[in-house]
């Protein structure tokens, strides 16, 4: 498996390359955003580890240009400690996962293996249900021709529901795919975010797209009436 590490801290980058080699990974290193972008576009990699703070081009800009160019290699962003806004921005721009510095090497490898199991997603198509549209590539949502502003988590939840349109999905499924398989907080967080979505995609348009299925979870209907 080929990993591209884009990290300007040379000691950290070298340590990652050495450690990943012991795990059977072939690692390439770029020390700035410009070289990292070129390597990510022109060389084959199975996963990319991308720092945010880089010389030349920031990690955000590298990620934005990758997705715009149609490169969907899984990206693990390295964010600042307690940088919840960094994490939100990374997900908004199309990152597949993130890890806050300082991090455990064991945890990093586990995250990379999880991304590799998922594989590189195909270029996402626009998802629709009635007059509701969600474009994962541009990260934009519209209903009845009007753009709807969504947070990163709201966007991820709506994308999951649309990909399972007309299917009942459980809270457990939602938590696993939209939050994290190791999330151990209150499961009522799902109800809270479903409520947020309803107030944004349904109420202003006099629609009722998301059904609550007693004992089963939620279902987004193909029609919004």
C-alpha positions as CSV (number, residue, x, y, z in Angstrom):
1,X,0.0,0.0,0.0
2,X,1.3,3.4,-1.0
3,X,1.0,6.3,1.4
4,X,1.8,10.0,0.7
5,X,2.7,12.0,3.8
6,X,2.6,15.7,3.2
7,X,4.2,17.2,6.4
8,X,6.7,20.0,6.7
9,X,8.1,18.9,10.1
10,X,10.9,16.7,8.7
11,X,11.4,14.8,12.0
12,X,7.8,13.9,12.2
13,X,7.6,13.0,8.5
14,X,10.7,10.8,8.8
15,X,9.3,9.1,11.9
16,X,6.0,8.3,10.1
17,X,7.8,7.0,7.1
18,X,10.0,4.7,9.2
19,X,7.1,3.5,11.3
20,X,4.8,2.9,8.3
21,X,7.5,0.9,6.6
22,X,7.5,-1.5,9.5
23,X,3.8,-2.0,8.9
24,X,4.3,-2.8,5.2
25,X,3.5,0.6,3.8
26,X,5.5,2.2,1.0
27,X,5.7,5.9,1.9
28,X,6.4,9.0,-0.1
29,X,7.0,12.3,1.6
30,X,6.4,15.9,0.5
31,X,7.5,18.8,2.7
32,X,5.3,21.5,1.3
33,X,1.8,21.9,-0.2
34,X,3.0,22.5,-3.8
35,X,5.0,19.3,-4.0
36,X,2.3,17.4,-2.1
37,X,-0.4,18.5,-4.6
38,X,1.8,17.5,-7.5
39,X,2.5,14.1,-6.1
40,X,-1.1,13.5,-5.1
41,X,-2.3,14.3,-8.6
42,X,0.4,12.7,-10.6
43,X,1.5,9.7,-8.6
44,X,-0.6,6.7,-7.5
45,X,-1.3,6.5,-3.8
46,X,-3.8,4.5,-1.7
47,X,-4.1,7.1,1.0
48,X,-2.8,10.6,1.8
49,X,-1.8,12.0,5.2
50,X,-2.1,15.7,4.9
51,X,-1.1,18.4,7.4
52,X,-3.0,21.6,7.5
53,X,-0.1,24.1,8.2
54,X,2.2,23.8,5.2
55,X,4.4,26.2,3.3
56,X,3.5,26.9,-0.3
57,X,-0.1,25.8,-0.1
58,X,-2.0,25.0,3.0
59,X,-3.5,21.6,3.5
60,X,-6.9,23.1,3.0
61,X,-5.9,24.4,-0.4
62,X,-4.3,21.1,-1.4
63,X,-7.4,19.2,-0.4
64,X,-9.7,21.7,-2.2
65,X,-7.6,21.4,-5.4
66,X,-7.5,17.7,-5.2
67,X,-11.2,17.3,-5.0
68,X,-11.8,19.9,-7.7
69,X,-9.4,17.9,-10.0
70,X,-11.4,14.8,-9.4
71,X,-8.8,13.0,-7.2
72,X,-10.7,11.0,-4.6
73,X,-7.8,9.3,-2.9
74,X,-8.8,9.0,0.8
75,X,-7.3,11.8,2.8
76,X,-6.5,11.8,6.6
77,X,-6.0,15.4,7.8
78,X,-3.7,16.2,10.7
79,X,-5.3,19.0,12.7
80,X,-4.3,21.2,15.6
81,X,-5.0,20.0,19.1
82,X,-8.6,20.9,20.1
83,X,-9.0,22.3,16.6
84,X,-12.7,21.5,16.2
85,X,-13.0,24.2,13.5
86,X,-10.0,22.6,11.7
87,X,-11.8,19.3,11.8
88,X,-15.1,20.8,10.5
89,X,-13.3,22.7,7.7
90,X,-11.4,19.6,6.7
91,X,-14.7,17.6,6.4
92,X,-16.4,20.4,4.6
93,X,-13.6,20.4,1.9
94,X,-13.8,16.6,1.4
95,X,-11.4,15.0,3.9
96,X,-12.3,11.4,4.8
97,X,-10.9,11.4,8.3
98,X,-8.8,13.6,10.7
99,X,-6.5,13.2,13.6
100,X,-5.4,15.8,16.1
101,X,-1.8,16.4,17.0
102,X,-0.2,15.1,19.0
103,X,-1.4,11.6,18.1
104,X,-0.6,8.1,18.9
105,X,1.2,6.3,16.1
106,X,-0.9,3.1,16.8
107,X,-4.1,5.2,16.4
108,X,-2.8,6.7,13.1
109,X,-2.1,3.3,11.7
110,X,-5.6,2.1,12.7
111,X,-7.2,5.1,11.0
112,X,-5.2,4.5,7.8
113,X,-6.1,0.8,7.7
114,X,-9.8,1.8,8.2
115,X,-9.5,4.2,5.2
116,X,-7.8,1.6,3.1
117,X,-10.6,-0.9,3.9
118,X,-13.2,1.6,2.6
119,X,-11.2,2.2,-0.6
120,X,-11.2,5.3,-2.7
121,X,-14.8,6.4,-3.4
122,X,-16.0,7.0,-6.9
123,X,-16.6,10.6,-7.9
124,X,-19.9,11.3,-6.1
125,X,-22.9,12.0,-8.2
126,X,-25.6,14.5,-7.2
127,X,-28.0,12.9,-4.8
128,X,-31.7,13.7,-5.1
129,X,-35.1,13.2,-3.5
130,X,-38.0,15.0,-5.0
131,X,-36.8,18.6,-5.4
132,X,-34.0,18.2,-2.8
133,X,-30.4,17.9,-4.2
134,X,-27.1,17.3,-2.5
135,X,-23.8,17.6,-4.4
136,X,-21.0,15.9,-2.4
137,X,-18.4,17.2,-4.8
138,X,-19.2,20.9,-4.4
139,X,-20.6,20.4,-0.8
140,X,-23.8,22.3,-1.7
141,X,-27.5,21.5,-1.0
142,X,-30.5,22.9,-2.7
143,X,-34.3,22.6,-2.4
144,X,-36.8,24.1,-4.9
145,X,-33.9,26.0,-6.4
146,X,-32.8,27.6,-3.1
147,X,-29.5,26.9,-1.5
148,X,-29.5,25.5,2.0
149,X,-26.6,26.1,4.3
150,X,-25.6,23.0,6.3
151,X,-22.9,22.3,8.9
152,X,-20.4,19.5,8.1
153,X,-22.3,17.1,10.4
154,X,-25.7,18.0,8.9
155,X,-24.3,17.5,5.4
156,X,-22.9,14.1,6.3
157,X,-26.2,13.0,7.9
158,X,-28.2,14.1,4.9
159,X,-25.8,12.5,2.5
160,X,-26.1,9.2,4.4
161,X,-29.9,9.4,4.4
162,X,-30.0,10.2,0.7
163,X,-27.7,7.3,-0.2
164,X,-30.2,5.1,1.6
165,X,-33.3,6.9,0.3
166,X,-36.6,5.1,1.0
167,X,-34.7,2.7,3.4
168,X,-35.1,2.6,7.2
169,X,-31.7,3.2,8.9
170,X,-31.1,2.7,12.6
171,X,-29.5,5.2,15.0
172,X,-26.6,2.7,15.3
173,X,-26.1,2.8,11.5
174,X,-26.2,6.6,11.5
175,X,-23.7,6.9,14.4
176,X,-21.3,4.4,12.8
177,X,-21.3,6.2,9.4
178,X,-21.8,9.8,10.3
179,X,-20.1,10.0,13.7
180,X,-17.6,7.3,14.5
181,X,-17.8,3.6,15.1
182,X,-16.3,4.2,18.5
183,X,-18.7,7.0,19.5
184,X,-19.9,6.3,23.0
185,X,-21.9,9.5,23.7
186,X,-25.6,9.9,24.0
187,X,-27.4,8.3,21.0
188,X,-30.0,11.1,21.2
189,X,-27.6,13.2,19.3
190,X,-29.0,11.6,16.2
191,X,-32.5,12.9,17.1
192,X,-31.1,16.4,17.6
193,X,-29.4,16.5,14.2
194,X,-32.5,15.0,12.5
195,X,-34.4,17.9,14.0
196,X,-31.8,20.4,12.7
197,X,-32.2,18.9,9.2
198,X,-36.0,19.0,9.3
199,X,-35.9,22.7,10.2
200,X,-33.7,23.4,7.3
201,X,-34.8,21.1,4.4
202,X,-38.5,20.6,5.3
203,X,-40.1,23.3,7.4
204,X,-39.3,26.3,5.1
205,X,-40.6,24.4,2.1
206,X,-43.7,22.8,3.7
207,X,-42.3,19.3,3.2
208,X,-42.0,16.2,5.3
209,X,-39.1,14.2,4.0
210,X,-37.7,12.4,7.0
211,X,-39.9,9.9,8.7
212,X,-39.3,8.5,12.2
213,X,-39.8,4.7,12.1
214,X,-40.7,3.5,15.6
215,X,-38.2,0.9,16.7
216,X,-36.2,1.1,13.5
217,X,-34.8,4.6,13.1
218,X,-35.4,7.1,10.2
219,X,-36.2,7.0,6.5
220,X,-35.8,9.8,4.0
221,X,-38.5,9.5,1.4
222,X,-38.0,9.9,-2.3
223,X,-40.8,12.5,-2.3
224,X,-41.0,15.4,0.1
225,X,-44.8,15.6,0.5
